[in-house]
Amino acid sequence: MGCPENSSWTGCLKDAGRRVFSGGPVYLFFLGLFAALLVAGVAAGIHSVYIVGSRHAYGTTREIPLAMLIATYTFFVITSTGLCLVSSIGHIFGVERFMPIAKRAVLLSVITIMSGFLVIGLELENPLRLAVYLFCSPNFTSNIWWMGVLYAFEVVLLILEFIFLLLDKHKASVAAGLLGILFGIAAISNLGGVFAMLNGREFWYGPYLPIFFIASALLMGCAAVIFFTVLACRVHREGLDGRMAESLAAIGKLAGLMLAVIMFFTIWRMVALAVGGTHELLVRDALVSGPFAFNFWALEVGLGMILPFALILWSAGKRIGPIFLASALVIFSSFFVRLDMVVAGQIVPLYWELGVREYSKLHAYSPTWHEILVVLAGVGLTGAAFLLGEKVFQGFREVEDAGSHFAEVLEDAAQEPPSAEKGKVDGSP
Amino acid sequence: MIIKSLDKEKMMKNPEKISEMDRREFLKIGLVITGVFAGGSIVSVASAAEKIFPNGSIAEKYPYRPHYCMVIRVDRCIGCRRCVEGCVAANAVPSYGWRTLVLEREARQAIGQKREFIPVLCNQCNNPPCVRACPVTATYKDPQNGIVMMDNKKCIGCKICLAACPYDARYYNEERGAVDKCDFCFETRLSRGEKSTACQAACPADVRVFGDLSDPRSRVYRLVHQLQKPVWVLKKDTDAKPNIFYTKG
């Protein structure tokens, strides 16, 4: 445990590597599985976009150009913002019970946002042009432009926040975290705006989605923290200590509250759709009794709202088992919430009201294996990075624990010793 | 009120240096005209015309010169789809995409004619949702003629413009590596001195009338600025202020 004879980067990395490889067969199996998913998904995405063409490999069409990969991107970035928000409750706003989860939540926030970027990078036809023209030819009226820029800043701030947390530089981490929250909320509401400002799409149009996304982010943040923290205990083959268990119980209560908020959002959304225009009525019917009915009732409402809410109530805010299960269900369900939201907004033909033959049926979408593999690439990146992070940072234990040697190395690097003296510093025990 | 707020002389002398605010004011006026006629309501046309016409020069009414538009006389369309073929040939439109279509509506209960054909294409909106949504200005409103253009080298292929367009007028063109759409044949015809679009030239029934809406001598001007026949646009509620007008006769 801990770094070897010195605190150099290479020493720490070697030590981290040893910890990873001594993680046991189950740990290594899952690490390998997630890495394989990542590789397979990236290969599928590259094959789709650069070899056969997305028109052949992906299920998107002219009529439904935004589908599973966009939904997956929103899934990851909403989770990322949620993790950022939940982590901030403790280490920025000083709520004691939320403090133990801060480091893990911030690292997971970085991991999930990178997973989102990976998926969107394999969805865009020309991602390299984005890197150039996002800055050379900006469109300040575009929500996507704002979202891209704000998320880019958020990633940097999250990484800084994580480093400062490792170094126990409280003020700096609070500053980075606070800015991260501001950028994160601005980015996520802009993500909602990407859909909400398309006034040709009645199901999306309006202020609902940006607000809903922020509420969803908080729920997802809670669920992800609980889910990954419990898994981390399995990784380290340890039980939850009292302080962490209290923290998860408190987050579970917040998750219950946010579930109630999301349920009210959903109820009023459906009620409002019932008195909307033709497009909205068609979408509502598709969700309630049409092609999306199973997704809506079983996956969104049943598994994503009622069952997790019941489990959280049953847990009495104490038992972690039901809270963990509720979190897993919320995470699983929210993928379908995003997918249904994205696809259902495009199923009604734009010329429906003309009553023409060519647009007399609702559009349909089915994901292809290529798309599913790209989604799994995002899952693989999140899973593999989480497992590696747990071993590298040794479960984010306190400073005096062996796992904080990375912090020590970072601290040494921050002090920038003169090169002539570096050998001495590195060589010190 | 809008017209009075403009510094007309300044703008006419130096049109390439119109400030952003002036351009917006121009745009508003263009939108008023477009929006009013788009409604197809004779009452609203008359009331708006009283407000706009007595004051105005051409520049005050339309923000672009020429202000290209198309008037589609739907009752003349026989559904031969030569316009589609002409478009495909002129603009190398692949089999998986389209720049213009002729939609078909069947009304079995109707007396007499039971089928109607509705040509559709990019509406070159004055307030184009696709242009607003594009993160890198790969699609833009041409400041001279108002055509919604594509700058292919900038297109990142995010396809948000496809979702934003209320007219389903865009598709991703693999060969171009960019989203493709109708540009009123600017690239293949207008920029080479021709005065018509390929779809208009191919139409045997003179359904599609293309021209400059800011020119009172043009056919499109006369077709739009009249009260005898209703003129309408598609999806007026989106407030995109389209420049494709529909009429009969």
Boltz contact constraints between the chains, C-beta under 6 A:
constraints:
  - contact:
      token1: [A, 53]
      token2: [B, 174]
      max_distance: 6.0
  - contact:
      token1: [A, 62]
      token2: [B, 171]
      max_distance: 6.0
  - contact:
      token1: [A, 65]
      token2: [B, 159]
      max_distance: 6.0
  - contact:
      token1: [A, 65]
      token2: [B, 162]
      max_distance: 6.0
  - contact:
      token1: [A, 65]
      token2: [B, 163]
      max_distance: 6.0
  - contact:
      token1: [A, 66]
      token2: [B, 163]
      max_distance: 6.0
  - contact:
      token1: [A, 124]
      token2: [B, 156]
      max_distance: 6.0
  - contact:
      token1: [A, 124]
      token2: [B, 157]
      max_distance: 6.0
  - contact:
      token1: [A, 124]
      token2: [B, 158]
      max_distance: 6.0
  - contact:
      token1: [A, 125]
      token2: [B, 157]
      max_distance: 6.0
  - contact:
      token1: [A, 126]
      token2: [B, 156]
      max_distance: 6.0
  - contact:
      token1: [A, 126]
      token2: [B, 157]
      max_distance: 6.0
  - contact:
      token1: [A, 129]
      token2: [B, 156]
      max_distance: 6.0
  - contact:
      token1: [A, 130]
      token2: [B, 156]
      max_distance: 6.0
  - contact:
      token1: [A, 133]
      token2: [B, 136]
      max_distance: 6.0
  - contact:
      token1: [A, 133]
      token2: [B, 154]
      max_distance: 6.0
  - contact:
      token1: [A, 137]
      token2: [B, 136]
      max_distance: 6.0
  - contact:
      token1: [A, 137]
      token2: [B, 137]
      max_distance: 6.0
  - contact:
      token1: [A, 137]
      token2: [B, 154]
      max_distance: 6.0
  - contact:
      token1: [A, 139]
      token2: [B, 134]
      max_distance: 6.0
  - contact:
      token1: [A, 139]
      token2: [B, 135]
      max_distance: 6.0
  - contact:
      token1: [A, 139]
      token2: [B, 137]
      max_distance: 6.0
  - contact:
      token1: [A, 141]
      token2: [B, 132]
      max_distance: 6.0
  - contact:
      token1: [A, 142]
      token2: [B, 133]
      max_distance: 6.0
  - contact:
      token1: [A, 142]
      token2: [B, 134]
      max_distance: 6.0
  - contact:
      token1: [A, 142]
      token2: [B, 135]
      max_distance: 6.0
  - contact:
      token1: [A, 144]
      token2: [B, 135]
      max_distance: 6.0
  - contact:
      token1: [A, 144]
      token2: [B, 160]
      max_distance: 6.0
  - contact:
      token1: [A, 145]
      token2: [B, 135]
      max_distance: 6.0
  - contact:
      token1: [A, 198]
      token2: [B, 163]
      max_distance: 6.0
  - contact:
      token1: [A, 198]
      token2: [B, 164]
      max_distance: 6.0
  - contact:
      token1: [A, 199]
      token2: [B, 238]
      max_distance: 6.0
  - contact:
      token1: [A, 200]
      token2: [B, 129]
      max_distance: 6.0
  - contact:
      token1: [A, 200]
      token2: [B, 166]
      max_distance: 6.0
  - contact:
      token1: [A, 200]
      token2: [B, 238]
      max_distance: 6.0
  - contact:
      token1: [A, 350]
      token2: [B, 168]
      max_distance: 6.0
  - contact:
      token1: [A, 355]
      token2: [B, 105]
      max_distance: 6.0
  - contact:
      token1: [A, 356]
      token2: [B, 103]
      max_distance: 6.0
  - contact:
      token1: [A, 356]
      token2: [B, 104]
      max_distance: 6.0
  - contact:
      token1: [A, 356]
      token2: [B, 105]
      max_distance: 6.0
  - contact:
      token1: [A, 357]
      token2: [B, 104]
      max_distance: 6.0
  - contact:
      token1: [A, 358]
      token2: [B, 103]
      max_distance: 6.0
